[in-house]
Amino acid sequence: MIPEEMHPALMGVVPATIITSNKDGVPNITNIARIWFVDSHHVAIANHMLNKSIQNLRHNRFAFIRTMDTNTFTTWELDVEYEGSNLDGAIFTEMKKQYEVLSMMLESGIPITVKSAEVFQVLSVRSCDEENSHLISNTDLYNPLLEQLEKKLGWDSSGVWIEDENSDELHLVTIRGMEEEIAATVLKRVAQLSLQQKKPLRILNIRSQFQYAVTTFLRLQDGQENFTGQDYRKIHQHFISLPLIGEHGEVIAVIACQSNDSDKFRRFEEEVLESFSRGLAKLIEKSSGINDENERLKIMEQELEHVLFKVSKQTSEVKIPLSPREIQVAIQVAKGLSNDQIAQNLFISKRTVTTHLKRIYQKLEIGSRAALTKYVHENGLTESST
C-alpha cells in the first residue's frame, strides 16, 4: 500500500498535518512533527500534545494525513483508519529515543514526553502531482522538446516563446542552435504572427523575397541607402511556427523553427501542422504534470513518437521499413512477450531476438518496447504483413 518512493516523506524533514473530525463532523487540523513508517500498510504518529485529535479519533476512526518529500517537493495524501495506541512496541521505543535526544539538544530542562504511539491502517495513498507541476521551470520543460525535435526531425535552429499574461508580448523561454540576439528578431516575428492568427505557419523561400523588399520598396520608401541594418544574407530561407493551444483554447506557448534546408519542412502542409501543433500541446500538458525528470523525458519521447506516427500517416509517408522477420518480432513484442518467449515462438535464439530489436529501434527511430507496440497497433501490423 505505501509505495517505496513515499518513504522519504516519512522522515520528518518538515511537519505534516492530520485532519480528524468529532462525532458531529466538525474537523480539526493538527500539525505533527513526523509520520512514522510501521510497515507497508501502517503508519504512526507520536502522541505528546494530541488530546483533541485522539478524542476525535475515538468517535470517528477515519482521518486524513498530508506530508511532503522535500527531495522532490511531492505532497502525499493518506486516507487512514485509527487502530489504537501502542505503549510497548518497537515503534513506540523508537519515538521515545528520538524525543529524548531532542530534549537533550534543546537544553530546556523540560523533557518532551511521548504518551503513546498512535497507529493507523493506511487505506489509500495518493501523490499530489498536480500541485507540483508549477515547480518545473519552462526551460526544463521545453528544452528537452527542442532536443527531441532536432533528433527526430533535424530542426536544429528553434526557440520557444510564451505570451505575457498582461500583454501581447512574447517572452523567450529557450532557444537551440542560435544566438539569442538572432532569435529575438526574425524568428520571434514569425512566432508573433502565428500567435496573432492562432494557427501554425509555414514560410518557404522567404530570403529572396526579403532581399527584394529591402533593396527595392523599403529603401525607396525611406529614401536612404542604409534603410535597414538587417542583413538579408543572415535570414534563413524557411520557417515554421507552431502555437500550442490548450484544451480550453489558450495558447500555452509558441515554437518557431528556421532552416535553409527545405526538406526539413516540406512535408508539413497546413493540415499536418495543425495536427502536429495539437499533438505537441497535449504532450506538454501531460509532461508538465510529471515531476521526476527521467520519467518526464521518457514520457515526452514516447508521446512525440506517437505524434510523429500520426503526422506520417497524414503525409502518406508511412511505410513498413521492416523485414518480414522483424515484423514478426515486433508483433510478438506488441503482445507483451519477453525476448525468451519470442525466441521460443519463432524458433530463434534470444541473441537473434535482441539483434532484431536493435535494428527495429534504429529503423523506426524509437527507443522502447512501448513505442514499438504503438507502432504495431497504429500501422495495423499482423501476421499477414509478413
DOTIMAR-202870 format. One line per 10 residues: number of its first residue (from 1); their letters; for each residue z negated, y negated, x of N, C-alpha, C. Coordinates in steps of 0.001 Angstrom, whole numbers, padded with zeros to 6 digits. Atoms other than C-alpha are relative to their C-alpha. Layout:
! residues N
NUM	A	Z Y X Z Y X Z Y X; ... .
! end
This chain:
! residues 386
1	MIPEEMHPAL	000000 001207 000831 000000 000000 000000 000000 -001264 000870; 000047 001173 -000875 -000946 -002503 002746 000984 000211 001140; -001000 -000215 -001048 002141 -002839 004975 -000528 -000413 001368; 000462 000279 -001362 001689 -002905 008731 000237 -001454 000393; -000303 001376 -000379 003350 -006328 009013 -000994 -001005 -000576; 001006 000899 000560 000496 -007764 006933 -001279 -000031 000842; 001258 -000118 -000743 -002240 -006712 009390 -000409 -001275 000739; 000425 001239 -000669 -002137 -009972 011433 -000634 -001016 -000946; 000584 000927 000970 -003034 -011839 008219 -001436 000376 -000348; 001354 -000470 000295 -006282 -009829 008066 -000920 -000128 001211 .
11	MGVVPATIIT	000784 000179 -001228 -007643 -011059 011405 -000923 -001213 -000062; 000904 001128 000153 -009436 -014139 010094 000323 -001213 000836; -000378 001166 -000807 -007457 -016686 012103 -000176 -001282 -000801; 000228 001127 000909 -007502 -019055 009113 -000689 000539 -001251; 000687 -000472 001201 -009626 -018893 005952 000973 000496 -001067; -000759 -000496 001142 -008401 -017026 002894 -000678 -000505 -001270; 000612 000371 001277 -009122 -017578 -000793 -000033 001207 -000918; 000091 -001032 001025 -010262 -015297 -003586 -000227 -000685 -001342; 000123 000559 001350 -009895 -016100 -007275 -000579 001078 -000907; 000631 -000891 000974 -012224 -014438 -009765 -000119 -000745 -001322 .
21	SNKDGVPNIT	000225 000675 001285 -012977 -015164 -013414 -001181 000650 -000705; 001162 -000533 000707 -016024 -014785 -015612 000425 000724 -001275; -000310 -000788 001197 -016246 -012862 -018869 000790 -000789 -001033; -000765 000845 000925 -014746 -015844 -020734 001366 -000373 000555; -001309 000283 -000594 -011751 -016014 -018390 000065 -001287 000789; 000013 001243 -000776 -012841 -019186 -016574 000102 000351 001487; -000208 -000399 -001400 -011503 -018954 -012989 -000942 -000710 000961; 000775 000587 -001089 -013419 -019621 -009808 000717 000310 001312; -000692 -000168 -001280 -011752 -020191 -006418 -001003 -000193 001126; 000946 000056 -001110 -013739 -019481 -003273 000727 000222 001320 .
31	NIARIWFVDS	-000529 -000216 -001348 -012786 -019889 000381 -000837 001051 000712; 000699 -001038 -000751 -013651 -016895 002535 000538 000029 001422; -000376 000083 -001411 -013626 -016633 006308 001058 001020 000374; -000907 -001058 -000444 -011735 -013373 006516 000123 001092 -001057; -000211 -001234 000747 -010227 -010437 004662 -000040 001137 001015; 000164 -001116 -000938 -011236 -007181 006357 000826 001195 -000462; -000771 -001216 000284 -008910 -004200 006552 -000944 001206 000035; 000815 -001217 000066 -010671 -000998 005437 000873 001223 000242; -001014 -001036 -000190 -007778 001422 005016 001257 -000472 -000715; -001293 000441 000538 -004211 001356 003695 -000052 -000396 -001467 .
41	HHVAIANHML	000110 000336 001423 -005477 000943 000107 -001234 -000840 -000325; 001227 000744 000270 -008683 -001063 000539 -000185 -001146 000996; 000430 001113 -000837 -009886 -004418 001874 -001432 -000345 -000383; 001373 000400 000286 -013321 -006002 002029 -000207 -001448 000403; 000408 001339 -000403 -014972 -009406 002250 -001504 000019 000261; 001425 000072 -000339 -018342 -010335 003733 -000715 -000895 -001004; 000764 000762 000981 -020888 -011482 001176 -001200 -000644 000678; 001182 000730 -000456 -023131 -014160 002576 -000239 -001261 -000821; 000184 001125 000923 -022542 -017039 000111 000976 000150 -001169; -000987 -000283 001044 -020563 -015459 -002721 -000655 000333 -001341 .
51	NKSIQNLRHN	000739 -000344 001214 -023073 -015443 -005571 000848 -000123 -001259; -000799 000221 001199 -020688 -016903 -008158 001126 001024 -000102; -001110 -000958 000013 -017767 -014663 -007157 -000489 001400 -000347; 000528 -001339 000272 -019911 -011500 -007189 -000435 000113 -001458; 000399 000001 001409 -021343 -012442 -010570 001220 000168 -000900; -001227 -000139 000794 -017816 -012852 -011941 000567 001414 000081; -000586 -001328 -000197 -016684 -009524 -010459 -000754 001078 -000768; 000758 -000983 000776 -019444 -007691 -012291 000422 -000002 -001467; -000506 000078 001371 -017943 -008904 -015572 001490 000313 -000068; -001462 -000205 -000042 -014268 -008782 -014566 000357 000491 001404 .
61	RFAFIRTMDT	-000167 -000631 -001313 -013396 -006387 -011732 001283 -000413 000718; -001289 000330 -000608 -009920 -007805 -011109 -000041 -001394 000638; -000009 001270 -000736 -009325 -010570 -008572 001340 -000174 000713; -001260 000364 -000666 -006555 -012303 -006646 -000345 -000626 001346; 000297 000476 -001354 -006563 -012924 -002870 001264 -000536 000651; -001105 000555 -000796 -004327 -015128 -000700 -000469 -000175 001441; 000300 000160 -001420 -004244 -015055 003094 001288 -000264 000756; -001203 000404 -000741 -001859 -016098 005866 000041 000634 001384; -000274 -000418 -001375 -000323 -014679 009031 000458 -001242 000758; -000335 001243 -000705 -000345 -017649 011419 001087 000189 001050 .
71	NTFTTWELDV	-001099 -000231 -000946 002190 -015996 013725 001346 -000310 -000629; -001276 000207 000701 004954 -016139 011118 -000118 -001033 -001113; 000274 000928 001106 003323 -018596 008653 000350 000620 -001349; -000269 -000694 001253 003835 -015973 005971 -001283 000112 -000811; 001132 -000141 000908 001479 -016134 002995 000101 001340 -000722; 000058 -001289 000688 000392 -012829 001472 -000918 -000107 -001216; 000803 -000036 001222 -000930 -012261 -002055 -000365 001444 -000327; 000471 -001332 000347 -003021 -009278 -003103 -000654 -000021 -001376; 000723 -000272 001240 -003984 -008136 -006582 -000972 001128 000303; 001010 -000982 -000388 -007245 -006246 -006160 -000936 000308 -001168 .
81	EYEGSNLDGA	001015 -000408 000974 -009864 -004383 -008179 -001301 000262 000747; 001301 -000095 -000667 -013533 -004634 -007253 -000581 001399 -000172; 000600 -001336 000049 -015149 -001294 -006344 -001508 -000036 000184; 001443 000091 -000165 -018625 -002451 -005330 -000418 -000392 001397; 000577 000430 -001273 -020941 -003277 -002440 -000204 001182 000936; 000243 -001004 -001035 -021287 -001389 000824 -001051 -000557 000951; 001110 000473 -000828 -024519 -001640 002814 -000224 000828 001256; 000277 -000859 -001153 -024280 001115 005387 001250 000597 000641; -001226 -000554 -000556 -020639 001866 006153 000424 -000702 001278; -000508 000546 -001264 -018624 001131 009280 000458 -001441 -000153 .
91	IFTEMKKQYE	-000518 001354 000182 -017047 -001989 007802 -001149 -001005 -000080; 001167 000883 000086 -020489 -003480 006985 -000609 -000219 001383; 000528 000104 -001365 -021696 -002735 010529 000845 -000950 000842; -000907 000872 -000751 -018625 -004460 011983 -000182 -001456 -000407; 000222 001368 000479 -019195 -007518 009785 -001279 -000589 000589; 001287 000485 -000511 -022842 -007811 010857 000100 -000377 001477; -000152 000288 -001426 -021901 -007644 014538 000737 -001308 000230; -000785 001218 -000208 -019296 -010391 014204 -000814 -001236 -000334; 000758 001186 000392 -021634 -012760 012384 -001220 -000215 000898; 001065 000165 -000991 -024443 -012071 014873 000522 -000740 001227 .
101	VLSMMLESGI	-000623 000685 -001137 -022095 -013128 017670 000277 -001457 -000346; -000296 001364 000435 -021046 -016185 015673 -001271 -000847 -000031; 001274 000729 000055 -024674 -017192 015083 -000476 -000372 001395; 000422 000252 -001373 -025433 -016873 018790 000819 -001119 000633; -000867 001014 -000595 -022449 -019019 019769 -000264 -001375 -000589; 000259 001290 000640 -023347 -021748 017263 -001304 -000627 000497; 001298 000473 -000498 -026900 -022022 018682 -000691 -000929 -000992; 000595 000858 001029 -028031 -023484 015393 -001430 000396 -000323; 001340 -000466 000338 -031191 -021430 015156 -000080 000602 -001382; -000038 -000563 001351 -030161 -020397 011666 000996 001154 000002 .
111	PITVKSAEVF	-000925 -001133 -000052 -028698 -016880 011616 000898 000060 -001238; -000927 -000216 001114 -025641 -016178 009487 -000141 001457 -000412; 000259 -001367 000453 -026572 -013134 007456 001088 000471 -000950; -000961 -000630 000905 -024288 -010744 005641 -000779 000903 -000946; 000753 -000784 000976 -025775 -009362 002438 000614 001376 -000212; -000690 -001261 000279 -023131 -006701 001924 001483 -000165 000283; -001464 000001 -000068 -019517 -005747 002360 000510 000309 -001397; -000540 -000192 001349 -017691 -006167 -000947 001390 000619 000122; -001211 -000797 -000206 -014938 -003566 -001175 000901 -000076 -001232; -000999 000093 001067 -011725 -003855 -003204 001108 001027 000228 .
121	QVLSVRSCDE	-001221 -000813 -000054 -008926 -001452 -004014 001192 -000931 -000172; -001197 000842 000073 -005532 -003076 -003407 000963 000595 -001022; -000912 -000456 001053 -003321 -002807 -006497 001447 -000351 000311; -001359 000409 -000379 -000300 -004716 -005184 -000077 -001028 001123; -000101 000939 -001124 000792 -006748 -002164 001349 -000686 -000079; -001274 000731 000030 003432 -009476 -002029 000044 -001015 001131; -000249 001017 -001017 004860 -011538 000810 000683 -001186 -000664; -000521 001190 000686 005482 -015096 -000408 001073 -000677 000850; -001058 000546 -000854 008733 -015642 001483 000554 -001309 -000540; -000586 001205 000586 009870 -018311 -000976 -000762 -001255 000398 .
131	ENSHLISNTD	000794 001160 -000393 007038 -020592 000187 000291 -000439 001423; -000159 000273 -001422 008101 -020427 003803 001421 -000294 000418; -001393 000216 -000381 011869 -020927 003662 000204 -001380 000615; -000154 001346 -000550 011396 -024639 004412 -000411 -000082 001462; 000443 000014 -001388 009862 -023699 007745 001134 000300 000968; -001165 -000268 -000834 013265 -022605 009030 000776 -001302 000139; -000739 001243 -000194 014979 -025607 010575 001468 000211 -000333; -001428 -000095 000307 018539 -026377 009535 000798 000436 001225; -000697 -000408 -001227 019597 -025980 013156 -000091 001507 000200; 000178 -001448 -000151 018116 -022470 013318 000768 000776 -001059 .
141	LYNPLLEQLE	-000709 -000681 001083 019793 -021626 010025 001506 -000007 000208; -001456 000141 -000058 023302 -022932 010720 000606 000349 001354; -000542 -000358 -001315 023679 -022341 014461 000540 001424 000048; -000519 -001374 -000023 023966 -018553 014061 001251 000177 -000851; -001197 -000111 000830 026531 -019033 011289 001228 -000488 000753; -001130 000489 -000797 028761 -021137 013541 000358 000996 001099; -000260 -001015 -001025 028375 -018489 016247 000780 001171 -000588; -000696 -001119 000647 029470 -015796 013801 001425 -000385 -000400; -001349 000449 000350 032447 -017877 012621 000898 -000021 001232; -000779 -000048 -001237 033542 -018203 016232 000323 001444 000376 .
151	KKLGWDSSGV	-000180 -001404 -000374 033060 -014487 016846 001005 000698 -000911; -000829 -000724 000961 034810 -013315 013670 001370 -000636 -000210; -001237 000697 000354 037478 -015995 013177 000588 -000816 001139; -000494 000828 -001098 037843 -017767 016505 -000184 -001480 -000238; 000257 001418 000278 036551 -021039 015019 -001015 -000507 001030; 000876 000324 -001121 035166 -022289 018324 -000311 -001484 000140; 000294 001433 -000034 035007 -026012 017555 -000372 -000428 -001417; 000435 000196 001383 032908 -026727 014474 -001321 -000752 -000053; 001248 000717 000200 029989 -028642 013025 -000488 000151 -001424; 000611 -000059 001329 027611 -028717 010068 -000678 -001331 -000278 .
161	WIEDENSDEL	000628 001251 000438 026560 -031829 008159 -000731 000235 -001314; 000748 -000029 001255 024016 -032332 005385 -000075 -001417 -000545; -000013 001316 000642 024153 -035188 002898 -001415 -000536 -000153; 001279 000667 000197 021293 -037668 002845 -000305 -000075 -001491; 000375 -000031 001413 019364 -037413 -000429 000122 -001364 -000668; 000016 001343 000577 019307 -041188 -000906 001302 -000766 000202; -001278 000678 -000220 022885 -041982 000113 001093 001044 000113; -001134 -000904 -000184 026336 -040507 000592 000248 000306 001471; -000203 -000168 -001434 025906 -040487 004372 -000263 001442 000424; 000175 -001339 -000544 026332 -037208 006225 -000750 -000067 001326 .
171	HLVTIRGMEE	000758 -000080 -001243 023871 -036292 008963 000335 001300 000712; -000380 -001165 -000791 024872 -033941 011747 -001196 000925 000206; 001035 -001018 -000197 022847 -030717 011860 000190 000713 001326; -000290 -000726 -001231 024541 -028805 014647 001501 000026 000242; -001418 -000087 -000350 027851 -028574 016493 000190 001112 001018; -000339 -001073 -000939 029619 -025973 018562 001380 -000270 000590; -001290 000111 -000666 032360 -026332 021143 000525 -001407 000152; -000462 001384 -000138 032482 -030145 021317 -001186 -000899 000324; 001035 000992 -000243 030583 -033254 022311 -000370 -000677 -001313; 000465 000605 001244 028505 -034977 019652 000787 -001253 -000357 .
181	EIAATVLKRV	-000745 001238 000260 030408 -038253 020020 001334 000307 -000675; -001275 -000389 000608 033671 -036490 019196 -000232 000509 -001413; 000287 -000577 001311 032109 -034588 016317 -000271 -001075 -001036; 000385 001061 000928 030909 -037848 014801 001177 -000851 -000456; -001144 000827 000379 034416 -039255 014463 000904 000723 -000989; -001008 -000561 000901 037420 -037412 013066 -000535 001162 -000823; 000468 -001182 000728 035728 -034127 012160 -000993 -000385 -001094; 000941 000457 001015 032960 -035967 010328 000739 -000626 -001181; -000783 000597 001092 035572 -037905 008337 000600 001079 -000889; -000545 -001119 000779 037169 -034636 007282 -001101 000609 -000871 .
191	AQLSLQQKKP	001131 -000534 000764 033750 -033333 006228 -000359 -000927 -001152; 000327 000980 001035 033081 -036549 004292 001006 000056 -001143; -001043 -000061 001022 036400 -036258 002457 -000186 001211 -000901; 000194 -001191 000828 035723 -032702 001304 -001282 -000107 -000817; 001220 000228 000766 032223 -033757 000239 000295 -000860 -001222; -000340 000883 001114 033632 -036566 -001904 000775 000738 -001084; -000823 -000743 000955 036135 -034208 -003521 -000691 001260 -000508; 000753 -001210 000341 033609 -031360 -003708 000889 001233 -000025; -000847 -001180 -000114 036239 -028880 -002653 000448 000162 001454; -000426 -000237 -001382 037461 -027268 000577 001321 -000695 000308 .
201	LRILNIRSQF	-001239 000629 -000457 040213 -028913 002611 000574 000786 001169; -000684 -000516 -001178 042797 -027525 004991 001085 -000998 000364; -000961 000998 -000470 044770 -030057 007024 000709 000577 001217; -000780 -000579 -001093 047578 -028769 009243 000930 -001043 000613; -000961 000842 -000727 049676 -030550 011882 -000225 -001489 -000233; 000333 001387 000299 047885 -033864 011479 000200 -000927 001194; -000006 000869 -001176 048107 -035135 015066 001262 -000855 000078; -001242 000772 -000081 051765 -036163 014965 000024 -001093 -001063; 000059 001010 001060 051178 -037962 011645 -000975 -001108 000380; 000980 000984 -000460 048130 -039677 013122 000636 -000917 001050 .
211	QYAVTTFLRL	-000668 000779 -001049 050178 -040775 016119 000968 -001002 -000620; -000983 000873 000645 052883 -042194 013866 -000694 -001161 -000708; 000723 001044 000724 050349 -044085 011747 -000577 -001041 000954; 000618 000913 -000962 048572 -045575 014760 001036 -000901 000652; -000995 000752 -000768 051728 -046640 016560 000931 -000828 -000875; -000933 000716 000879 053571 -047965 013506 -000738 -000862 -001022; 000553 000768 001111 051866 -049001 010275 -001259 -000773 000385; 001280 000648 -000262 048370 -049735 011530 000113 -001101 001036; -000158 001022 -001036 049448 -051647 014622 000688 -001230 -000573; -000702 001123 000619 051864 -053777 012608 -000933 -000776 -000916 .
221	QDGQENFTGQ	000917 000646 000929 049190 -054452 010040 -001037 -000845 000739; 001023 000712 -000748 046669 -055525 012660 000584 -001110 000861; -000650 000999 -000819 049123 -057405 014793 -000459 000000 001439; 000445 -000079 -001378 047519 -056269 018030 000466 001318 000598; -000479 -001215 -000664 048729 -053787 020585 -001073 001075 000034; 001074 -000989 -000084 045380 -052139 021004 -000761 000044 -001320; 000616 -000029 001335 044706 -051677 017295 -001209 000928 -000022; 001078 -000982 000067 042549 -048649 017838 -000269 000593 001364; 000372 -000694 -001222 040647 -047071 020654 000120 001504 -000147; -000115 -001429 000257 041312 -043702 019074 001237 000553 000679 .
231	DYRKIHQHFI	-001107 -000611 -000728 043474 -041694 021448 000497 001203 -000793; -000520 -001078 000854 045707 -039517 019269 000105 001314 000756; -000119 -001237 -000781 046040 -037010 022127 -001288 000819 -000027; 001274 -000717 000087 042368 -036125 021639 -000250 000562 -001398; 000150 -000496 001363 042851 -035389 017950 000563 001414 -000092; -000491 -001358 000181 043157 -031725 017043 001103 000024 -001056; -001124 -000128 000928 046178 -030522 015101 -000438 000414 -001402; 000304 -000646 001277 044445 -028570 012334 -001506 -000078 -000300; 001395 000132 000430 041225 -028942 010309 -000249 000821 -001261; 000489 -000618 001232 039267 -027004 007720 -001401 -000540 -000257 .
241	SLPLIGEHGE	001331 000459 000373 036254 -028328 005827 -000448 000740 -001253; 000521 -000824 001088 034042 -026276 003517 -001318 -000569 -000513; 001280 000379 000592 031429 -027848 001226 -000660 001241 -000595; 000719 -001162 000522 028821 -025181 000498 -000760 -000439 -001244; 000545 000450 001283 027972 -025607 -003171 -000944 001057 -000552; 001018 -000917 000495 024768 -024046 -004505 000224 000392 -001440; -000170 -000542 001345 024307 -022225 -007781 -000205 -001057 -001081; 000206 001071 000975 023247 -025462 -009508 000988 -001153 000182; -001038 001003 -000182 026296 -027413 -008327 -000265 -001005 001095; 000317 000939 -001071 024596 -029231 -005468 000670 000439 001295 .
251	VIAVIACQSN	-000601 -000309 -001294 026238 -029465 -002050 -001121 000251 001004; 001044 -000379 -000951 023985 -027614 000383 000290 -000588 001371; -000422 000481 -001319 025939 -028560 003496 001519 -000012 000031; -001451 -000007 -000211 029465 -029152 004793 000274 000551 001397; -000434 -000557 -001284 031010 -027025 007531 001430 -000456 000249; -001353 000443 -000351 034041 -028515 009283 000383 000581 001355; -000498 -000623 -001231 036177 -026877 011970 001333 -000624 000375; -001269 000540 -000473 039086 -028031 014105 000591 000931 001050; -000663 -000878 -000962 041671 -026247 016226 001412 -000501 000263; -001414 000240 -000294 045031 -026619 017921 000838 001254 -000213 .
261	DSDKFRRFEE	-000676 -001276 000248 045898 -023015 017015 000120 000206 -001504; -000200 -000098 001448 047404 -022854 013525 -000307 001391 -000537; 000251 -001364 000462 046950 -019070 013370 -001439 000186 -000477; 001406 -000137 000389 043181 -019546 013035 -000243 -000442 -001444; 000201 000553 001339 043606 -021424 009736 001092 000412 -000989; -001199 -000186 000818 046960 -020203 008410 -000266 000771 -001295; 000170 -000854 001178 045723 -017516 006005 -000950 -000586 -001040; 000980 000567 000916 043143 -019802 004382 000655 -001011 -000945; -000553 000861 001041 045044 -021149 001381 -001146 -000562 -000847; 001030 000699 000771 043204 -023334 -001136 -000891 000963 -000784 .
271	EVLESFSRGL	000781 -000943 000805 042139 -020472 -003424 -000916 000847 000881; 000793 -000804 -000930 040958 -018423 -000461 -001166 -000815 000557; 001059 000865 -000521 038992 -021368 000938 -001127 -000179 -001016; 001022 000161 001031 037197 -021847 -002373 -000880 001243 -000088; 000755 -001252 000021 036182 -018192 -002425 -000877 000124 001246; 000736 -000069 -001265 035132 -018365 001227 -001191 -000954 -000021; 001062 000998 000087 033094 -021515 000590 -001142 000495 -000885; 001033 -000538 000898 031257 -019886 -002341 -000785 001119 000685; 000661 -001097 -000697 030537 -016821 -000243 -000960 -000477 001075; 000873 000537 -001048 029112 -018861 002631 -001231 -000680 -000599 .
281	AKLIEKSSGI	001141 000646 000659 026916 -020840 000218 -001043 001040 -000406; 000927 -001070 000384 025400 -017620 -001132 -000666 000602 001232; 000538 -000535 -001255 024966 -016368 002426 -001148 -000877 000503; 001029 000924 -000486 022997 -019486 003403 -001227 000041 -000903; 001138 -000031 000918 020838 -019398 000272 -000821 001267 000194; 000708 -001263 -000226 019984 -015762 000938 -000709 -000004 001347; 000572 -000011 -001350 019366 -016249 004661 -001184 -000950 000128; 001054 001008 -000143 017154 -019311 004198 -001358 000502 -000469; 001266 -000543 000482 014500 -017198 002468 -000588 001072 000890; 000466 -001060 -000904 014082 -014804 005418 -000594 -000649 001245 .
291	NDENERLKIM	000679 000670 -001108 011518 -015947 007973 000168 000715 001332; -000165 -000750 -001239 011925 -013167 010507 001394 -000254 000569; -001283 000413 -000580 014652 -014356 012882 000965 001161 000156; -000887 -001148 -000209 016025 -010918 013762 000546 000524 -001314; -000439 -000472 001313 016146 -009856 010129 000990 -000979 -000613; -000899 001011 000545 017781 -013157 009159 001387 000092 000633; -001286 -000114 -000688 020509 -012766 011792 000743 001255 -000435; -000608 -001257 000442 021118 -009177 010714 000611 -000159 -001389; -000495 000211 001364 021463 -010143 007043 001186 -000950 000011; -001088 000971 -000060 023664 -013118 007924 001295 000658 000465 .
301	EQELEHVLFK	-001193 -000671 -000518 026063 -010957 009929 000584 000954 -001031; -000471 -000936 001020 026254 -008314 007205 000650 -000737 -001166; -000539 000753 001130 026813 -010893 004461 001325 -000668 000362; -001256 000615 -000422 029512 -012668 006488 001115 001034 000038; -000995 -001071 000008 031318 -009368 006972 000452 000287 -001428; -000311 -000232 001412 031126 -008858 003214 000921 -001097 -000536; -000837 001123 000444 032578 -012332 002570 001403 000106 000582; -001308 -000094 -000658 035387 -011773 005079 000837 001136 -000563; -000739 -001074 000653 036319 -008489 003433 000668 -000520 -001275; -000561 000563 001230 036806 -010370 000162 001154 -000942 000309 .
311	VSKQTSEVKI	-001078 000900 -000412 038879 -013017 001930 001231 000798 000391; -001123 -000838 -000416 041038 -010307 003461 000739 000569 -001201; -000647 -000512 001210 041687 -008855 000014 000874 -001073 -000640; -000750 001082 000633 042781 -012234 -001331 001269 -000345 000763; -001169 000343 -000805 045176 -012785 001548 000926 001188 000200; -000820 -001220 -000072 046611 -009289 001107 000118 000513 001424; -000028 -000443 -001385 045692 -008551 004685 -000864 001225 000237; 000804 -001187 -000188 043507 -005542 004011 000904 001166 000341; -000722 -001183 -000424 044953 -002665 005931 -001049 001020 000413; 000920 -001023 -000447 043340 000612 006837 000338 000309 001449 .
321	PLSPREIQVA	-000353 -000158 -001407 043353 000431 010636 -000592 001260 000616; 000687 -001169 -000509 041505 003730 010927 000896 001230 -000039; -000711 -001277 -000010 042882 007115 011836 -000556 000890 -001111; 000503 -000907 001041 042559 009965 009294 -001392 000542 000315; 001313 -000529 -000352 039616 011439 011210 -001078 -001082 -000085; 000961 001099 000084 037921 008020 011452 -000333 -000317 -001450; 000259 000207 001431 038326 007610 007693 -000968 001057 -000512; 000909 -001066 000412 036635 010982 007196 -001429 -000302 000447; 001331 000341 -000515 033727 009896 009393 -000594 -001164 -000792; 000477 001169 000747 033477 006539 007582 -000488 000395 -001388 .
331	IQVAKGLSND	000390 -000448 001341 033332 008270 004190 -001331 000743 000044; 001256 -000732 -000148 030569 010558 005415 -001170 -000967 000224; 001035 001018 -000222 028603 007535 006647 -000366 -000673 -001317; 000236 000662 001289 029021 005884 003232 -000797 000878 -000957; 000793 -000923 000822 027454 008987 001677 -001450 000069 000467; 001364 000032 -000504 024340 008325 003731 -000355 001131 000939; 000251 -001143 -000869 024741 011274 006080 -000276 -000444 001435; 000301 000268 -001402 023370 011344 009617 001141 000504 000875; -001030 -000475 -000930 025511 011958 012695 000000 001522 000105; 000088 -001465 -000057 024238 015546 012837 000666 000632 -001219 .
341	QIAQNLFISK	-000580 -000545 001230 025215 016176 009214 001513 -000181 -000026; -001446 000249 -000045 028638 014575 009715 000673 001002 000928; -000560 -000955 -000962 029257 016772 012750 000125 001388 -000615; -000040 -001317 000642 028406 019892 010755 001081 000060 -001073; -000976 -000004 001096 030576 018907 007777 001436 -000019 000499; -001369 000146 -000506 033626 018029 009894 000306 000965 001149; -000188 -001009 -001056 033140 020848 012428 000379 -000646 001342; -000191 000664 -001288 032995 018470 015376 -001371 -000205 000629; 001282 000200 -000671 030316 017658 017934 -000616 -001341 -000393; 000697 001254 000281 027697 014965 017439 000520 -001110 000907 .
351	RTVTTHLKRI	-000526 000987 -000938 029066 013211 020522 001332 -000553 -000486; -001290 000454 000537 032519 013080 018917 -000211 -000958 -001168; 000325 000899 001118 030995 011523 015799 -000390 -001375 000536; 000430 001266 -000607 029339 008862 017973 001191 -000781 000546; -001203 000650 -000540 032668 008139 019695 000847 -000592 -001116; -000771 000504 001145 034469 007814 016346 -000646 -001259 -000579; 000691 001157 000570 031814 005421 015048 000154 -001228 000884; -000170 001118 -000929 032066 003271 018161 001376 -000627 -000169; -001360 000515 000185 035836 002967 017691 000168 -000675 -001354; -000073 000598 001339 035450 002266 013976 -000609 -001396 000012 .
361	YQKLEIGSRA	000661 001299 -000066 033000 -000565 014660 000862 -001020 000740; -000857 000901 -000774 035366 -002044 017245 001212 -000428 -000811; -001199 000311 000775 038411 -001850 014966 -000302 -000937 -001163; 000331 000792 001185 036660 -003329 011943 -000831 -001231 000334; 000839 001116 -000450 034573 -005790 013991 -001282 -000089 -000812; 001285 -000061 000688 031356 -004676 012344 -001008 000646 000938; 001003 -000510 -000916 028070 -003542 013806 -001074 000849 -000626; 001054 -000783 000635 026168 -001430 011312 000585 000999 -000987; -000408 -001002 000988 026376 001596 009027 000065 -000625 -001394; -000017 000673 001304 025580 -000679 006085 001319 -000744 -000206 .
371	ALTKYVHENG	-001272 000724 000101 028637 -002838 006827 001161 000971 -000176; -001057 -001007 000144 030795 000278 007181 000001 000575 -001409; 000099 -000498 001377 029521 001562 003838 000647 -000979 -000975; -000642 001014 000844 030551 -001729 002216 001516 000074 000127; -001441 -000067 -000246 033980 -001443 003814 000613 001175 -000749; -000513 -001202 000669 034463 002090 002463 000098 -000223 -001501; 000020 000191 001453 033478 001139 -001083 000981 -001085 -000445; -000843 001115 000417 035349 -002164 -001205 001484 000298 000172; -001403 -000346 -000218 038569 -000628 000091 000389 001321 -000641; -000312 -001197 000768 038355 002435 -002102 000380 001204 000836 .
381	LTESST	-000331 -001139 -000856 038448 004941 000740 -000562 001283 -000597; 000398 -001320 000482 038323 008541 -000459 000617 001047 000906; -000559 -001076 -000816 039172 011917 000997 001519 000003 -000048; -001460 000019 000124 042721 011416 -000303 000642 -001034 000912; -000536 001028 -000895 043066 008404 002021 000442 000585 001329; -000338 -000625 -001272 043375 010820 004915 001271 000824 -000111 .
! end
